[in-house]
Amino acid sequence: MTISWPAFVAVLAVAFVTLNFVFAIIYDLGEAPIANARPNSLSDLFFFSVETTSTVGYGDMHPQTIYGHVVATAENFTGLLLLAVMTGLVFARFSRPRARIIFAKYPVVTRHNGSTTLIFRMANARSNFITEATAKLWVLRPTVTEEGKRLIGFEQMRLLRSENPTFALSWTLFHAIDEESPLFGQDEDTLAMSQMNFVVSIVGFDEASGQIVRARDVFAAQDVRFGREYVDFVWIDDQGLRHIDYAKIDATQPVSAAGGDAEDKPSPKPDLEPAAGAGEATEHQRR
């Protein structure tokens, strides 16, 4: 269910060939079980097995002994089961809802609304709306119990904006590093040497498929960039249409004096060279 389509087809092909080869060996154990098959020809028995499994039955070769009929019956039943499994897997892969949410590789720590904030950025790479989207942020870190036992567990981190009514283009998540934050009092070097991992999960309703979609990503503590901010990748053209350049979702820059959030204050037109193969979507296209 999770491997790529080429790997999925390759696995099915290997299973199909292996099954027919095994039945060819079983046929070969009998005394001339298949009519018109050349003596001691494993290839003829293999191709007869393929015809039997796929129910093609060209008619040139057919079972001529009780042993051959019994093995052919067992192979027919096995072929039906294999076909049912293959059909179910293909249908399940096609019908499975899948969100195409792109996460920026590097979270940043910078000032936001007067407080030090851990920021994550993501974008919706499909021309659809994800309504009632909810985001959660977790930290996986080692802890020590009162009994002195060392455990590794999840701890939820508070987000300033954890819900999005219509996730269409981009979304930025903010976690204020205050006294209640697991990151309070940690500088860049301390965090980089820690064993922390951050997990961001998104759940929402895909209006195109009419199903609930989920997406998540994991970030190591070493991925966090201090004193940097995301490069603005959302801009508005002269016609008032909002554009997004997915190729720049990972781009960061040193914190400018003016500051600001790239998602909340899109520039009229960024002075950036588009990357080769950069994806771009407009608000008009999403409508």
C-alpha distance (Angstrom), angle and dihedral (degrees) to the residues before:
residue distance angle dihedral
M1 . . .
T2 3.80 . .
I3 3.80 104.9 .
S4 3.81 122.0 94.5
W5 3.81 121.9 -88.6
P6 3.84 94.7 -108.6
A7 3.80 90.4 51.7
F8 3.81 90.7 45.3
V9 3.82 92.7 52.7
A10 3.82 90.4 45.0
V11 3.82 91.1 53.7
L12 3.82 91.3 50.4
A13 3.81 91.2 48.2
V14 3.80 92.5 50.4
A15 3.82 90.9 48.1
F16 3.81 91.2 49.2
V17 3.80 94.4 49.2
T18 3.81 92.6 44.1
L19 3.80 92.5 50.6
N20 3.79 93.2 51.1
F21 3.80 92.5 44.9
V22 3.81 90.5 53.0
F23 3.81 91.3 50.8
A24 3.81 90.3 47.2
I25 3.81 88.6 57.5
I26 3.82 89.9 48.3
Y27 3.82 90.5 51.4
D28 3.80 89.4 49.7
L29 3.80 90.4 58.6
G30 3.84 90.3 67.9
E31 3.79 129.6 75.9
A32 3.83 106.1 -98.5
P33 3.83 94.0 -41.9
I34 3.83 94.5 167.7
A35 3.79 122.8 60.6
N36 3.82 117.8 -130.2
A37 3.80 92.0 13.4
R38 3.78 113.4 131.6
P39 3.80 114.1 -111.3
N40 3.82 113.3 -94.4
S41 3.81 90.2 0.8
L42 3.79 107.7 141.9
S43 3.80 90.3 179.0
D44 3.83 92.1 60.5
L45 3.79 90.4 49.9
F46 3.81 90.6 47.2
F47 3.80 93.3 53.2
F48 3.80 90.8 44.8
S49 3.80 87.5 53.6
V50 3.81 89.7 51.7
E51 3.81 90.6 51.2
T52 3.80 90.6 48.5
T53 3.83 95.1 47.3
S54 3.79 93.0 47.8
T55 3.85 91.9 41.7
V56 3.82 90.2 -127.2
G57 3.82 96.5 129.8
Y58 3.80 104.3 -178.9
G59 3.82 90.7 -170.6
D60 3.82 99.2 -126.1
M61 3.80 91.3 103.4
H62 3.79 126.6 32.5
P63 3.83 138.6 157.5
Q64 3.79 112.9 -82.9
T65 3.82 102.5 174.5
I66 3.78 135.3 54.4
Y67 3.80 88.7 -111.7
G68 3.81 90.7 53.5
H69 3.81 92.5 48.7
V70 3.83 92.4 49.0
V71 3.80 92.8 50.0
A72 3.82 91.7 44.8
T73 3.82 90.2 51.1
A74 3.80 91.3 51.6
E75 3.80 90.5 47.3
N76 3.80 92.3 50.0
F77 3.79 90.5 53.3
T78 3.83 91.4 46.8
G79 3.80 90.5 48.0
L80 3.81 91.4 52.9
L81 3.80 90.5 52.0
L82 3.80 91.6 47.4
L83 3.81 91.5 49.4
A84 3.81 91.1 50.0
V85 3.79 91.9 50.1
M86 3.81 93.0 47.4
T87 3.81 91.9 48.2
G88 3.80 91.7 49.1
L89 3.79 93.4 48.9
V90 3.81 93.6 48.3
F91 3.81 92.1 48.0
A92 3.82 91.8 46.7
R93 3.79 92.0 51.3
F94 3.80 92.4 49.6
S95 3.81 94.8 45.3
R96 3.80 97.1 43.8
P97 3.83 110.4 111.5
R98 3.77 111.4 -126.1
A99 3.76 127.3 -176.2
R100 3.80 118.1 -146.4
I101 3.78 99.3 -148.4
I102 3.79 115.9 158.9
F103 3.79 116.6 -150.6
A104 3.77 123.3 -157.0
K105 3.80 108.5 -113.6
Y106 3.78 96.2 -134.8
P107 3.82 125.3 50.6
V108 3.80 113.0 -150.8
V109 3.80 133.5 -144.4
T110 3.78 115.0 -147.7
R111 3.80 142.0 130.8
H112 3.81 116.3 -69.5
N113 3.80 123.5 173.3
G114 3.77 90.2 -13.6
S115 3.81 98.8 -52.3
T116 3.78 135.5 89.1
T117 3.81 106.6 -98.2
L118 3.80 137.7 -172.0
I119 3.81 107.9 -137.9
F120 3.79 132.0 -163.1
R121 3.82 124.9 -172.8
M122 3.80 130.2 -158.7
A123 3.79 139.1 166.9
N124 3.79 136.9 -153.6
A125 3.82 106.9 -121.5
R126 3.81 95.0 -167.8
S127 3.78 129.9 79.7
N128 3.78 93.7 -116.4
F129 3.77 142.5 88.6
I130 3.80 123.6 -108.0
T131 3.78 104.5 -157.0
E132 3.78 126.9 -159.0
A133 3.79 90.4 13.6
T134 3.79 115.1 -177.4
A135 3.79 125.7 -163.5
K136 3.79 129.0 -159.7
L137 3.78 129.3 -172.2
W138 3.80 122.7 -156.0
V139 3.78 133.2 -180.0
L140 3.79 121.8 -149.3
R141 3.78 110.2 -154.9
P142 3.80 141.1 145.7
T143 3.80 116.9 -96.4
V144 3.80 134.8 -176.9
T145 3.79 120.0 -134.3
E146 3.80 125.0 -140.6
E147 3.80 87.4 -100.2
G148 3.79 90.3 58.3
K149 3.79 96.9 -106.9
R150 3.79 117.4 143.2
L151 3.79 114.3 -134.3
I152 3.79 134.9 173.1
G153 3.79 113.5 -141.4
F154 3.79 145.7 149.6
E155 3.79 124.0 -95.3
Q156 3.78 122.4 -172.3
M157 3.80 117.3 -125.5
R158 3.78 122.1 -148.3
L159 3.81 117.8 -113.6
L160 3.78 124.3 -155.1
R161 3.81 91.6 -142.5
S162 3.77 112.6 21.4
E163 3.82 98.5 160.7
N164 3.78 133.4 61.8
P165 3.83 120.1 -172.3
T166 3.83 94.1 -158.0
F167 3.79 116.2 16.0
A168 3.81 101.2 -168.5
L169 3.80 110.6 136.2
S170 3.81 119.1 3.4
W171 3.79 137.3 -13.1
T172 3.79 130.0 -165.0
L173 3.80 122.0 -159.0
F174 3.80 122.0 -153.8
H175 3.81 128.3 -160.0
A176 3.80 114.8 -175.0
I177 3.81 111.9 -139.3
D178 3.81 99.2 -139.6
E179 3.79 134.7 137.3
E180 3.82 90.8 -68.4
S181 3.80 94.6 51.3
P182 3.83 121.2 100.3
L183 3.81 86.4 -134.3
F184 3.79 95.7 56.5
G185 3.82 112.3 130.8
Q186 3.79 95.3 11.1
D187 3.77 120.8 123.0
E188 3.80 128.4 -160.8
D189 3.81 95.6 -86.1
T190 3.79 94.5 46.2
L191 3.78 92.5 49.1
A192 3.81 92.7 46.3
M193 3.81 91.3 55.0
S194 3.80 93.5 46.9
Q195 3.78 126.1 95.4
M196 3.79 94.6 -126.2
N197 3.77 124.4 138.6
F198 3.79 126.1 -173.0
V199 3.79 123.1 -144.9
V200 3.81 121.5 -162.0
S201 3.81 117.3 -168.4
I202 3.80 128.2 -174.2
V203 3.82 126.5 -164.1
G204 3.79 124.3 -179.3
F205 3.79 147.4 138.7
D206 3.81 115.4 -92.1
E207 3.79 107.3 -143.2
A208 3.82 92.5 -162.1
S209 3.82 96.9 56.5
G210 3.81 97.4 24.5
Q211 3.82 90.8 -130.5
I212 3.77 139.1 110.7
V213 3.80 112.5 -97.5
R214 3.79 128.9 -163.8
A215 3.77 134.7 -164.8
R216 3.79 134.6 174.3
D217 3.77 141.6 173.1
V218 3.80 135.8 -168.2
F219 3.80 125.6 -138.0
A220 3.78 127.7 -168.2
A221 3.80 121.2 -136.8
Q222 3.80 88.5 -114.3
D223 3.82 89.6 62.8
V224 3.82 93.3 65.1
R225 3.81 113.8 106.4
F226 3.82 116.5 -152.2
G227 3.79 122.3 -151.8
R228 3.79 93.9 13.6
E229 3.79 135.5 107.6
Y230 3.78 134.7 -158.2
V231 3.78 119.5 -91.6
D232 3.79 111.3 -113.9
F233 3.82 106.7 -102.8
V234 3.82 98.0 167.4
W235 3.79 119.2 78.7
I236 3.81 140.5 161.6
D237 3.79 122.8 -127.6
D238 3.79 128.6 -145.4
Q239 3.82 91.2 -86.3
G240 3.79 91.7 56.0
L241 3.81 95.1 -108.4
R242 3.78 117.4 143.6
H243 3.83 116.3 -128.9
I244 3.81 131.9 -169.2
D245 3.81 128.6 -160.7
Y246 3.81 108.1 -152.6
A247 3.80 92.4 -169.2
K248 3.81 90.4 70.3
I249 3.79 97.8 49.2
D250 3.85 91.4 106.3
A251 3.80 95.5 44.1
T252 3.82 117.3 116.2
Q253 3.78 133.7 177.1
P254 3.81 136.9 -170.5
V255 3.78 112.6 -78.6
S256 3.78 110.4 -88.0
A257 3.77 123.9 -140.3
A258 3.79 92.0 -112.6
G259 3.85 94.7 48.2
G260 3.75 119.9 -178.1
D261 3.77 140.1 151.2
A262 3.79 118.0 -79.6
E263 3.76 92.5 -146.1
D264 3.79 97.3 48.8
K265 3.83 97.2 42.7
P266 3.80 110.2 38.6
S267 3.77 114.0 -170.7
P268 3.83 120.9 -123.6
K269 3.81 90.7 -115.1
P270 3.81 125.6 -18.4
D271 3.79 118.8 -125.9
L272 3.82 92.5 -133.5
E273 3.74 130.3 122.7
P274 3.84 110.5 -119.6
A275 3.79 113.8 -117.3
A276 3.77 120.2 -119.9
G277 3.78 110.3 -85.3
A278 3.78 92.4 7.3
G279 3.77 113.9 169.0
E280 3.77 117.8 -130.1
A281 3.78 130.2 -174.8
T282 3.77 131.5 -176.1
E283 3.74 132.7 -151.4
H284 3.82 88.6 -121.8
Q285 3.83 90.9 57.4
R286 3.78 91.5 51.2
R287 3.78 90.5 56.0
